[in-house]
Amino acid sequence: MQRVQKLTPCLWFDDQAEDAAKYYCKIFDHSKITATTHYGKAGQEIHGRPDGSVMTVSFELDGQSFTGLNGGPIFKFNEAISFQVNCQTQEEVDYFWGELSVGGPVEAQQCGWVKDKFGVSWQIVPVALMDMMKDPDTAKSQRAMTAMLQMKKLDIAALQAAFNGES
């Protein structure tokens, strides 16, 4: 019996679940589409989707399981749910920010947050910032927080300089 991950986020798309899964799998290492299901005639009076069209796409992003559901235009993504991408280097921050922001709304870019072309929100977070926020010296952590709030894409060197009290 195949082990099933206990918690799997399900993303509701209008009809772009397969495109989104392919897009995300190109961005994240160790990623793959694991299964695709299709709508049939059963329940068509309820779901209204064409027979044979993609219903769900199961995929993994760096080992994390997701399901994409083509459920129609009833629900839209918003910032109440986002995915954190924890980055070790500025190169990683730049990469994920650049890839996930393509086609997304520029006005949604702030404080390390970006919304992709499908409307999904992502937080591109340097691990160093999380360490700064946990520092017991609140003056340092507050300087880093103030600097972060002024940024769109996070800059680790600038955050570290603020944390250290450097101009």
N, C-alpha and C positions, 0 to 999 in steps of 0.2 A: 504494500500500500504506500502510495506517495505521500510524503509529509506535506501538509497544507499549512501555510503561514497563518497564525492565529488572527492577526489583524491585517486587512488589506484595504487601503483606500480605494474607493470607487469614484471615478470622475465622470460626471454626467455631461455628455456632449450632445449637441443637436444631431449631427451626423458625421463628425470629424474624428471619432475615437481611433480609427485605424491610422489616419494621417498623423494624429498627435502621438500615438505610440511609436510610429516609425521615426518621427522627428526627435522625440526624447531619447530613443535608443541610439540615435546617431550622436547625441551630445554626451551621454554618460557612458563611461567605460563599464565593462562587465554587464551589459544590458542586452535584452533579447525579448522578442515576442514569443510567448509560450503557448498561446491558444487563441483561436478566433471562433466565435459562434455566430450563427445567422438566424434571422427571423424566418419563421415559416408561416404557414396558413393558420396554425393554431393561435387563437387570440388576436387575429388581425383586426377584428371589430373593436378591440381595446387599444392595441398599440398603433395601428394604422400604418405600419412600416411595410415597404414592399417585400414580398416573398423573396428570400435569398439575400437581402441586404444585411450588412454587418450589424449584429446586435451588441456583442461584447468583444473586447480584445484584452486578453491577459498579457501582462508584460512585466519585466523586471528591470529596474534601474539600479545598477550597482548592488544587486542582490535584494533590493526592496521590491516586493510584489505590489502591483497596481492592477486595477481593472478599469478599462474605459468602456462606458456604456453609451450607445447611441439611443437616447431616450426622447429626442425631439427638442423643440425650442422652449419648453415649459420653464426650465430653470437655467440660470446664468451663474457663472462663477463670480465671486467677489472676494475682497481681501479678508473676510472673516476666517477663511482657510487659506493657508499658504504652506509651501514646502521650503524648509531650510536646506541650503547647500553649504555645508561646512567646508571651508577652504583653508589649506595650510599656507598658501603663498599668494602673493599679489598676482602672479601669473594665473593661478587658478581662478581668483576673483575676476580678473579680466576676461578669461576664457568663458566662464559660465555666464557672466553678465552679457558679454557680446553675443553668445549663442542664443540665450533665452530671451533677449530683448528684440531680436529680429522680428519686425512686423508688429510688435506690441506698441501700446500707447506710451508715448514719451512722458505724458503728464503723470503716469503711474510710477515713474522712477523717482524714488526718494529713499534716503536712509538705508540703502542696500537692498531695497525692494524693487522688483521688476515684474511686469506682467507680460506674459508671452502672447503670441498671436492668436492663441486659443482662449485667452482670458484667464489663464491660471496664474496665480501669484507665487512668486519665488522670493526667498530671502537669501541673498548671496552674502554669506557671513564669514569673515576671517575668524578662525579659532582664536587668534591673538586678541581680538576684540572681546570675546567671551571671557578670556582670562583677565583682561583689563577691568571688565565690569564686576568681576568677583573680588578684585583687590580690596583688602580691608581699609586701605587709605582712600576714604571717600572723596577727598579733594582730587586725587588722581583719576578715579573712575568717573567723576563728574566732568572733568576736563575732556576726557575721551568721549563721553556721552554728548557733550556740547559740540565737539568737533564732528561727531557722527551725524548729528541732526542737521548739519549744514551741507552734507554731502549727498550726491545721488549715488554713484558707484563708490563703494568704500575704498579708501586709500590707507593701507596698513601703515606706511611710513608716517603719514600725516596724523593718523590716530595715535601712533606711538609717541610722536613729538608732542602732541597735546597732553597725552598721559604723563609724559616726563616733565611737563611745564616749560617746554621749549617754544619759542615764538615761531 
